[in-house]
Amino acid sequence: MHASSLFQQLRDSRRASLLLFAATLTALVIAAAWFVNARSGLAEAYARLGDSNRLLAETQVLEQEARLRVEYAESARQLLQAARLQGLSPEDWGERLISLRQTQVSREEALPLLATVLRSHDRMFGAEAFELSVTNPDEGLFHVPTVTDRQAAPLSVTLRGSLLFKTGRDAAFMPDTGVDLP
């Protein structure tokens, strides 16, 4: 009954009740202020965490790009070393661009033209486009027409690409095939 007598006294004492109410209200205001402050701090922490995660992801992407560049550079170095061991050092080779678009040539001119792009130890051709066709539907590409009253129709040649040829001190220069390339 001791607790009930305490409540009885508090109820009877208006001043004590007001003090208890004021203390409780003050504690509640302080707790609310702390809660609002803590909640805004939590929001800021989440924002910083998001920024940190974004920066981490960007850094990981940059690191991966850097690793790929290192691997690419190492691969290029190894390729250049292997090319030099095979006698393909860039300073010993020249390049000539060839571009013939649907040019008509006789069958006699076609053979030396095609011989210029034939791969050998001293030249290589990297074709971007290659087409060889007949202009007369009655003739075959690999068979000379047997008609004797007229000449064979010309062939249509499309040839585009890079012709690499040795130019170094010990190179055998490109042989003259009798065809003037553009």
C-alpha positions as CSV (number, residue, x, y, z in Angstrom):
1,M,0.0,0.0,0.0
2,H,2.9,2.2,0.1
3,A,2.7,2.8,-3.6
4,S,-0.9,3.7,-3.4
5,S,-0.2,6.3,-0.7
6,L,2.5,7.8,-2.9
7,F,0.0,8.2,-5.8
8,Q,-2.5,9.7,-3.4
9,Q,0.0,12.3,-2.2
10,L,0.9,13.2,-5.8
11,R,-2.7,13.6,-6.7
12,D,-3.2,15.7,-3.7
13,S,-0.1,17.9,-4.4
14,R,-0.8,20.0,-7.4
15,R,2.7,21.4,-7.4
16,A,4.3,18.0,-7.4
17,S,2.1,16.8,-10.2
18,L,3.0,19.8,-12.4
19,L,6.7,19.3,-11.7
20,L,6.4,15.6,-12.7
21,F,4.5,16.6,-15.8
22,A,7.0,19.2,-16.8
23,A,9.9,16.8,-16.2
24,T,8.2,14.1,-18.3
25,L,7.4,16.7,-21.1
26,T,11.0,17.9,-21.1
27,A,12.3,14.3,-21.3
28,L,9.8,13.7,-24.2
29,V,11.0,16.9,-26.1
30,I,14.6,15.9,-25.6
31,A,14.0,12.4,-26.8
32,A,12.1,13.7,-29.8
33,A,14.9,16.1,-30.7
34,W,17.4,13.3,-30.3
35,F,15.3,11.0,-32.5
36,V,15.0,13.6,-35.3
37,N,18.7,14.3,-35.1
38,A,19.5,10.6,-35.2
39,R,17.1,10.0,-38.1
40,S,18.7,12.8,-40.2
41,G,22.1,11.4,-39.3
42,L,21.0,7.9,-40.5
43,A,19.8,9.5,-43.8
44,E,23.2,11.2,-44.2
45,A,24.9,7.9,-43.4
46,Y,22.9,6.1,-46.1
47,A,23.7,8.9,-48.6
48,R,27.4,8.6,-47.8
49,L,27.1,4.8,-48.1
50,G,25.5,5.1,-51.5
51,D,28.2,7.5,-52.6
52,S,30.9,5.2,-51.4
53,N,29.3,2.2,-53.1
54,R,29.1,4.2,-56.4
55,L,32.7,5.3,-56.1
56,L,33.7,1.7,-55.3
57,A,31.9,0.4,-58.4
58,E,33.5,3.2,-60.6
59,T,36.9,2.4,-59.2
60,Q,36.4,-1.3,-59.8
61,V,35.5,-0.6,-63.4
62,L,38.6,1.7,-63.8
63,E,40.7,-1.0,-62.3
64,Q,39.4,-3.6,-64.7
65,E,40.0,-1.3,-67.6
66,A,43.5,-0.7,-66.4
67,R,44.1,-4.5,-66.1
68,L,42.7,-5.0,-69.6
69,R,45.0,-2.2,-71.0
70,V,48.0,-3.9,-69.3
71,E,47.0,-7.3,-70.8
72,Y,46.5,-5.6,-74.2
73,A,49.9,-3.9,-74.0
74,E,51.6,-7.2,-73.0
75,S,49.8,-9.0,-75.8
76,A,50.9,-6.4,-78.3
77,R,54.5,-6.6,-77.0
78,Q,54.5,-10.3,-77.4
79,L,53.0,-10.1,-80.9
80,L,55.6,-7.6,-82.0
81,Q,58.3,-9.7,-80.6
82,A,57.0,-12.8,-82.4
83,A,56.6,-10.8,-85.6
84,R,60.2,-9.6,-85.3
85,L,61.4,-13.2,-84.8
86,Q,59.5,-14.1,-88.0
87,G,61.2,-11.3,-89.9
88,L,58.1,-9.1,-89.9
89,S,59.5,-6.0,-88.2
90,P,57.5,-2.9,-89.3
91,E,60.5,-0.9,-90.4
92,D,61.3,-3.6,-93.0
93,W,57.9,-3.4,-94.7
94,G,56.0,-1.0,-96.9
95,E,52.3,-0.7,-97.6
96,R,50.4,0.1,-100.7
97,L,46.7,0.5,-100.8
98,I,45.0,-1.1,-103.8
99,S,41.5,0.0,-104.8
100,L,40.0,-1.3,-108.1
101,R,36.2,-1.2,-108.3
102,Q,34.6,-3.2,-111.1
103,T,37.5,-2.6,-113.4
104,Q,37.3,-4.5,-116.7
105,V,40.5,-6.2,-117.7
106,S,41.3,-8.8,-120.3
107,R,42.0,-12.4,-119.3
108,E,45.7,-11.8,-120.2
109,E,45.9,-8.8,-117.9
110,A,44.1,-10.5,-115.1
111,L,46.8,-13.1,-114.4
112,P,49.6,-10.7,-113.6
113,L,47.2,-8.5,-111.7
114,L,46.2,-11.4,-109.4
115,A,49.9,-12.4,-109.2
116,T,50.7,-9.0,-107.5
117,V,48.4,-9.9,-104.6
118,L,49.6,-13.5,-104.3
119,R,51.2,-14.1,-100.9
120,S,54.9,-14.9,-100.8
121,H,57.8,-14.5,-98.4
122,D,58.3,-10.9,-99.4
123,R,54.7,-9.7,-99.8
124,M,51.2,-10.1,-98.2
125,F,47.8,-8.8,-99.3
126,G,45.1,-8.1,-96.8
127,A,41.9,-8.0,-98.9
128,E,38.9,-5.9,-97.8
129,A,37.0,-6.7,-101.0
130,F,37.8,-9.2,-103.8
131,E,35.6,-10.1,-106.7
132,L,36.4,-11.6,-110.0
133,S,33.6,-12.2,-112.5
134,V,32.8,-12.6,-116.2
135,T,31.0,-9.9,-118.1
136,N,29.5,-12.2,-120.7
137,P,27.0,-14.8,-119.3
138,D,28.0,-17.2,-122.1
139,E,31.6,-17.5,-120.9
140,G,33.0,-19.2,-117.8
141,L,35.4,-17.7,-115.4
142,F,37.9,-20.7,-115.6
143,H,37.3,-21.7,-119.3
144,V,38.5,-19.6,-122.2
145,P,35.7,-19.3,-124.8
146,T,36.1,-21.4,-127.9
147,V,34.4,-19.0,-130.3
148,T,37.1,-17.9,-132.7
149,D,35.1,-15.2,-134.5
150,R,35.3,-12.8,-131.5
151,Q,37.6,-12.0,-128.6
152,A,36.8,-13.1,-125.1
153,A,34.8,-10.6,-123.1
154,P,36.8,-8.8,-120.4
155,L,36.7,-9.9,-116.7
156,S,35.3,-7.6,-114.0
157,V,37.7,-7.2,-111.1
158,T,37.0,-5.6,-107.7
159,L,40.1,-5.6,-105.5
160,R,40.5,-3.4,-102.4
161,G,43.0,-3.8,-99.6
162,S,46.6,-3.3,-98.4
163,L,49.5,-4.8,-100.1
164,L,52.5,-5.2,-97.7
165,F,55.9,-5.7,-99.2
166,K,59.4,-6.0,-97.9
167,T,61.5,-2.9,-98.2
168,G,64.3,-3.8,-95.7
169,R,68.0,-4.0,-96.6
170,D,67.9,-7.8,-97.2
171,A,64.5,-7.8,-98.9
172,A,63.8,-8.9,-102.4
173,F,61.8,-6.0,-103.8
174,M,58.4,-6.5,-105.5
175,P,58.8,-8.1,-108.8
176,D,57.6,-6.2,-111.9
177,T,54.4,-8.0,-113.0
178,G,53.7,-5.7,-115.9
179,V,50.6,-4.3,-114.2
180,D,50.5,-0.7,-113.0
181,L,48.5,-0.6,-109.8
182,P,46.6,2.6,-109.0
